[in-house]
Amino acid sequence: VLDLDDDECLQRLGLGTADVVATVAQLRARGVEFVASKVGDIDSRGALTRSLMGGVMFELVHDERAQA
């Protein structure tokens, strides 16, 4: 449960993935929306979801360790 009246709250949660582009495609197919960056759309280095659950954003970042 998020307490939205508190001054401190969770803003962004980072998650590592071996293939950012493929993960974004799978999540978009399930209705998750992503923020377009200033340099273009999602790339292989990372992606950021639109705000969910009272302002929480999820950031996908490339992590080679996730391939194992």
Beta strands, then each sheet from edge to edge (+ up, - down):
strand 1: 12-17
strand 2: 34-35
strand 3: 46-49
strand 4: 57-62
sheet 1: 1+ 4+ 3- 2+
end
